[in-house]
């Protein structure tokens, strides 16, 4: 931090000690930031982009530079033809179209917008592009924002230490740095840096900057108005990155309240009014700017694009905030433990259940702060930092601790009311709680200064709590990196970048070799390269690890069909349905369709099974509401193979109608040819069993 935050009455007892303090603090900060940079990996959206120019925030910057508020990418034309373009059951093929990828973007009036906060584009991506002529990767932006926020938190810790508890050992304060950097969930977020994490890390950085400015406002009365205005500016930008931080804006009023409580004179009251304007003004201007930005995009000042997102959930019909979600989310964020396992990285995620009605779901499971981050309990000791110390300045320190506590409560409560949860969201409130915990450690050191035995016991206790918290973060980071590689592999596999996908699946398995899910992913990639025998081995290993994994049974069945072992395949498919009766209905509709087409039309009789093809094709059509021409055509072929020609004829006619409506000339001609066969009570068998495209 700068000199203003460090200013205080206490001075180091000698130039050499002062220099050593600076050096040790600097080295620890450099170590933590180095770990941030080393840990950062691109998420699945960025990995799927051809270059940095094609990542979401850079597309937004290109849109701004072209004089538009939508991103510099066209929406898939087919979205406009859908009855409900936000229904993930019908829009998947358009949202993931490699020509118009738009997953997680907001679609409104046939244009694509970015729901995620605009601040990162304005303060980093656009200036970087303007100054360098190049585009910044999301991964690097996340590292920059987290590094900035961490340095500010380190400066605040150093300021508290030097001003209020300079007698506490340097190593204690330095260890506190490790808590702020390595026990706040940042490493887990860095494992999958995408558009989401850019907004989260940017909100983190500007929230910490606002806290730093509030610290300065509380400690420098002569510049209080300036510092408070800067705090308001910083927090307004934080809200511009993460609208969920909105209610934390109340912390800006704390210095105003402190000044009001300390004065009774009319002249001083006018100063309080000036402080109020400084606290509210910049943030209000930013808020009005955001409302104008939203109105110009979505014709609604309070709509950020969430209801128009093209995501895996139908947001336009969801309830975003509700008291109904409060207890479940509180349990997830604070009470839910992660199970330990005997295999590295020794953590076993068990999603909490049952989910509340209308609830979307949970993301990364590395939460349960009060159990998995036990060092945060030391926040209860924060008041000790002003006990038995100099009276001067104690009141100001109390106000600052109250600011940090209020930030924690307001941001945590907001997320507890949201319709989904993720450990990545903890960056909104966990750093504030951890800062209170580190202040609590300093308080314990002061309170027990006169009792060496008790102080040593206390040190042992909080060191163990901190070591456990850091170890949990490191292990969760390993787990998160493995999972991130798996998701990147899936994304690349969907784009037919099979060799790259295999590389990521293998990286995931190198970190977590006992994951049945990762082995299924690798097996699926092997299938796409024709390495069916190797795929079967992976699926079988997955079932050895987790015998009741429906997806492994399903994919093993698909591989066995390719080997002509249809009878064995049917057994595994039936097991998948026994384990999850609705598996076909919720499984990937494209994969079901392709499997059904192969079973219905394969030129080798030993590789066909009409009944199984019907089950799969019906599942694919139900999932897409019978609105995808290719899948309806596959269902007709399956009916024909099963001998149900009346159903085949009526379904083929439906496919023809859809092809005509969607202007799909190739599919229209193909399904007319197929209908002619079905009218003769003949099934369709092709030389290469691939669905018509």
Buried (B, 14 or more C-beta within 10 A) or exposed (E): BEEBBBEBEEEBEEEEEEEEBEEBBEEBBEBBBEBBBEBBBBBBBBBBBEEBBBBBBBBBBBBBEEEEBBBBBEBBEBBEEBEBBBBBBBBBBBBBBEEBBBBBBBBBEEBBBBBBBBBBBBBBBBEBBEEEEEBBBBBBBBBBBBBBBBBBBBBBBBBBBBBBBBEBEBEBBBBBBBBBBBBBBBBBBBBBBBBBBBBBBBBBBBBBBBBBBBBBBBBEBEEBBBBBBBBBBBBBBBBBBBBBBBBBBBBBBBBBBBBBEEBEEEEEEEBBEBBBBBBBBBBBEBBEEBBEBBEEBBEEBEBBBBBBBBBEBBBEEBEEBBEBBBEBBBBBBBBBEBEEEEEBBBBBBEEBEEBBEEBBEBBBBBBBBBEBBBBBBBBEBBBBBBEEBEEEBBEBBBBBBBBBBBBBBBBBBBBBBBBBBBBBBBBBBBBBBBBBBBBBBBBBBBBBBEEEEEBEEBBEEBBEBBBBBBEBBBBBBBBBBBBBBBBBBBBBBBBEBBEBBBBBBBBBBEBBBBBBBBBBBBBBBBBBEEBBEBBBBBBBBBBEBBEEBBBBBBBBBBBBBBBBBBEBBBBBBBBBBEBBEEBBBEBBBBBBBBBBBBBBBBEEEEBBBBEBBBBBBBBBBBBBEBBBBBBBBBBBBBBBBBEBBEBBBEBBBBBBBBBBEBEBEEBBEBBBEBBEBBEEEEBBBBEEBEBBE
